[in-house]
């Protein structure tokens, strides 16, 4: 649980806007905000939602102490009345969210916040920070794991992460995405996942010879012996000394080597040579691990070339999502309450992708009863009920494109997290979230999961929401 003081992890304009709300005496106006994203990273077919547990911790611990108030007062930007309000600040609103590990798609409300407008406004930056980062890394990890075609992938990126938090929570997200372990010991401890790692090149260099370094390691970890064989000469030195140590230290004591690791050179070529050498030496059960700036594209390429790699350690390209390092989640006002009625709000832009879907909404997912595959998602207004027999969906941009769904099961994808300020949701363990992500991916057709040019999953608007959106657009002309 993260109980640090994060209340000032907020863009300054959240506070200046809130001061204005207070000055206008509308601080108690109930507002509805949606967290959603517009584009899938790496031109992929899906996103894995992650970061909710940290959002919950943030909201639970959100308060302003005397030091915060003193700092804000010294800026001469805020009224004394507003600062007094912050002294007793506590989140009292309601939050719905998609469970972690759920596959999600553009424009769907991932989190919906209903709260007095200042409370809702102040949440914006931290919620986006937490959700954007972990959803990005979970999605990138999923792509890498899928590229490995069933071979285990370990997250090795802590030293390349953009901060300590990025290392710890990035590793958490990587496990959600399917990684079997992490090199980040704190993540392993806090979230009860496997800690992975053996030795660096510096360990081998610290001894008088490569053979001596291997021997020392094998003597200390005979039941979990993985040797890094590319420090000097992979084929003429590294693998030869590894086999020598296997035969002299492990085998006589009843142990077998776990793996050798390649961290440089042509992994495809070297792994083929190493596999042949190991097999001829009687170590057919010794696995070959590949590391060194890997990603889903490189892994796909070397496996297509017939590389004899059994598992992977992936670092910088995973932990930074290097090929597409920004997840564009946004937090938009979609409605307010006036005189007990919900008044929808819309943001209009010349860039049509930035036009928001107005109103207090739900997202429903349709599953085919014969295959259990997800057919489509529909965003509706909150009071709509989906019929159980037939439902016609249509493309919001091209409404003449229609399809009638039948023989389906339909479910809302959000769950209630906070109810009038009270936490009513229990976060599952990281292993359970990872299992949920795998189950969710199994509901997608393979065409949606394609690495390049994936099939676009249907996310449509209900007729009622589409009509409302168009009416608001017409009214603004």
C-alpha positions, -999 to 999 in steps of 0.1 A, spaced: 0 0 0 13 35 -10 5 58 19 29 86 9 18 123 8 7 127 -28 -19 154 -25 3 180 -42 10 156 -71 -15 177 -90 -13 202 -119 -14 236 -104 -45 246 -124 -65 220 -105 -61 242 -75 -66 275 -92 -98 262 -109 -110 249 -75 -103 282 -59 -126 298 -85 -153 272 -79 -152 281 -42 -153 318 -49 -184 313 -70 -199 291 -43 -204 261 -66 -179 238 -48 -208 214 -39 -220 210 -75 -219 174 -84 -197 167 -114 -191 136 -135 -156 129 -151 -145 101 -173 -110 87 -176 -105 73 -211 -79 71 -239 -81 78 -276 -54 57 -293 -39 22 -287 -1 23 -283 21 7 -310 -10 6 -333 -21 -25 -314 -55 -40 -311 -61 -37 -274 -50 -22 -241 -47 -39 -207 -60 -17 -179 -37 -14 -149 -30 9 -119 -64 8 -101 -49 -5 -68 -26 26 -66 -55 49 -75 -75 34 -46 -45 40 -22 -42 76 -34 -79 84 -29 -80 67 5 -51 88 17 -59 121 1 -58 150 25 -39 183 29 -19 189 61 -6 221 77 26 221 57 6 219 24 -17 247 35 12 269 45 29 264 12 -2 272 -8 -9 303 14 25 316 7 18 316 -31 -8 343 -26 -31 327 -51 -58 313 -29 -84 327 -6 -84 320 31 -118 304 28 -106 280 1 -75 271 22 -97 264 52 -118 241 30 -87 222 20 -78 217 57 -107 193 61 -106 179 26 -117 143 22 -130 125 -9 -168 119 -4 -177 110 -40 -184 78 -59 -160 60 -83 -167 32 -108 -138 16 -126 -128 -13 -149 -110 -41 -129 -73 -44 -135 -63 -68 -162 -94 -60 -183 -88 -55 -220 -101 -21 -230 -104 1 -261 -104 37 -271 -130 62 -258 -144 38 -232 -148 52 -197 -122 33 -177 -129 53 -145 -160 74 -138 -159 99 -110 -190 114 -95 -182 139 -68 -184 176 -57 -166 194 -84 -135 204 -64 -130 168 -52 -134 155 -87 -111 181 -101 -82 175 -77 -81 138 -85 -73 144 -122 -35 145 -124 -27 116 -100 -54 93 -115 -40 99 -150 -4 95 -139 -11 61 -122 -34 47 -149 -14 60 -179 19 45 -168 8 11 -157 -17 5 -185 11 14 -210 36 -10 -195 10 -38 -190 0 -35 -227 37 -34 -239 45 -65 -217 15 -83 -231 28 -78 -267 62 -90 -257 49 -120 -239 28 -129 -269 58 -125 -293 76 -151 -271 50 -177 -281 48 -194 -247 84 -190 -237 86 -173 -202 95 -136 -202 111 -119 -171 110 -81 -166 146 -69 -162 142 -31 -166 146 -15 -132 179 2 -139 165 17 -171 132 29 -157 126 67 -155 123 67 -117 121 44 -87 83 44 -89 85 36 -126 107 7 -118 85 -7 -90 51 -1 -105 63 -8 -140 74 -42 -129 40 -47 -113 23 -38 -146 47 -61 -165 34 -90 -144 -1 -80 -152 9 -82 -188 22 -117 -185 58 -116 -173 66 -145 -149 90 -125 -127 109 -93 -122 145 -83 -113 130 -55 -91 133 -70 -56 109 -45 -40 82 -54 -65 88 -91 -58 85 -85 -21 55 -61 -20 34 -80 -46 45 -116 -39 59 -124 -73 91 -142 -84 124 -124 -81 146 -132 -111 183 -127 -117 216 -144 -113 248 -125 -122 262 -95 -141 294 -93 -162 310 -75 -133 307 -107 -112 327 -126 -137 353 -98 -142 358 -97 -104 375 -132 -104 408 -142 -119 391 -163 -145 357 -169 -160 359 -206 -149 365 -195 -113 335 -172 -113 313 -199 -127 326 -224 -102 319 -201 -72 283 -194 -84 276 -231 -90 289 -240 -56 266 -214 -40 235 -220 -61 237 -256 -73 199 -260 -76 194 -228 -95 225 -223 -116 223 -200 -146 256 -188 -160 262 -157 -181 285 -169 -209 292 -138 -231 316 -118 -210 347 -127 -231 341 -152 -259 307 -169 -259 316 -199 -281 353 -205 -273 353 -196 -237 319 -190 -221 300 -221 -230 332 -243 -226 338 -231 -190 301 -234 -182 300 -271 -193 332 -277 -174 316 -264 -142 284 -283 -148 304 -315 -150 327 -308 -121 304 -291 -96 267 -298 -104 265 -333 -119 287 -351 -92 264 -337 -65 232 -347 -82 223 -313 -97 215 -302 -133 221 -267 -147 191 -244 -151 203 -222 -180 230 -202 -197 223 -166 -206 233 -147 -238 234 -109 -234 251 -98 -265 259 -107 -301 237 -123 -326 212 -142 -304 198 -162 -332 231 -175 -345 247 -180 -310 217 -198 -295 217 -223 -324 254 -230 -318 250 -231 -280 221 -255 -283 241 -280 -303 271 -278 -279 249 -283 -248 231 -312 -264 263 -329 -274 277 -325 -239 246 -342 -224 228 -311 -212 197 -312 -234 177 -300 -204 198 -268 -199 178 -239 -212 191 -208 -231 180 -174 -219 182 -144 -242 185 -108 -230 199 -75 -245 176 -47 -255 148 -70 -267 112 -61 -276 83 -78 -294 97 -71 -328 132 -84 -322 118 -115 -304 95 -122 -333 123 -118 -358 148 -141 -341 123 -168 -334 112 -167 -370 149 -173 -378 148 -205 -357 166 -191 -326 170 -218 -299 160 -195 -270 138 -209 -242 131 -178 -222 138 -141 -223 147 -112 -200 134 -79 -213 145 -46 -199 146 -10 -212 122 -14 -242 96 -29 -219 99 -7 -188 99 25 -208 76 13 -236 103 27 -258 85 23 -292 55 43 -280 62 58 -245 31 79 -240 -3 65 -231 -28 93 -239 -53 88 -211 -74 119 -205 -98 131 -178 -129 149 -191 -160 165 -176 -190 148 -191 -219 160 -169 -229 181 -139 -260 180 -117 -284 209 -115 -316 208 -94 -312 171 -91 -310 165 -128 -279 153 -148 -269 179 -174 -246 164 -201 -215 183 -212 -195 179 -243 -161 191 -255 -160 201 -292 -128 203 -313 -119 208 -349 -100 175 -344 -129 151 -343 -110 125 -322 -111 150 -294 -148 154 -293 -160 138 -261 -190 115 -255 -213 134 -231 -232 123 -201 -231 97 -173 -224 65 -190 -219 27 -188 -199 3 -210 -214 -31 -219 -194 -60 -234 -212 -86 -256 -199 -122 -256 -208 -149 -281 -226 -177 -263 -210 -204 -286 -174 -193 -284 -172 -170 -253 -154 -145 -276 -160 -108 -271 -182 -95 -300 -183 -57 -293 -186 -30 -267 -213 -5 -265 -212 28 -246 -246 37 -233 -261 63 -210 -262 51 -174 -300 44 -173 -301 22 -204 -308 -15 -202 -295 -39 -229 -321 -64 -241 -311 -101 -237 -321 -113 -272 -313 -89 -300 -292 -57 -302 -282 -37 -332 -249 -19 -331 -236 7 -356 -204 26 -364 -207 60 -347 -188 77 -375 -207 58 -403 -241 49 -388 -252 31 -419 -228 3 -410 -249 -19 -388 -248 -53 -373 -275 -71 -353 -261 -92 -324 -279 -123 -311 -272 -154 -289 -250 -133 -266 -243 -126 -230 -238 -90 -221 -221 -76 -190 -211 -41 -178 -174 -38 -175 -171 -13 -147 -175 -21 -110 -183 2 -80 -151 12 -62 -160 40 -38 -196 47 -27 -201 82 -12 -165 82 0 -165 46 13 -143 20 -3 -165 -9 -12 -141 -28 -35 -114 -53 -25 -83 -53 -47 -73 -88 -59 -37 -100 -56 -13 -93 -84 -13 -129 -94 -51 -128 -96 -50 -97 -118 -24 -113 -141 -47 -144 -144 -76 -121 -152 -56 -104 -179 -48 -138 -195 -85 -148 -193 -95 -115 -208 -71 -119 -237 -85 -153 -244 -119 -137 -251 -104 -117 -280 -103 -131 -315 -67 -137 -327 -73 -111 -354 -77 -84 -327 -44 -96 -311 -24 -95 -343 10 -77 -338 6 -57 -370 -26 -44 -386 -49 -59 -361 -86 -61 -367 -104 -31 -351 -126 -42 -322 -161 -27 -323 -168 1 -297 -201 17 -306 -225 42 -290 -260 33 -282 -287 51 -303 -297 72 -273 -261 83 -266 -254 89 -303 -286 111 -305 -276 131 -274 -241 137 -287 -254 149 -321 -280 171 -305 -253 188 -283 -232 193 -314 -261 209 -332 -269 231 -303 -234 244 -302 -235 256 -338 
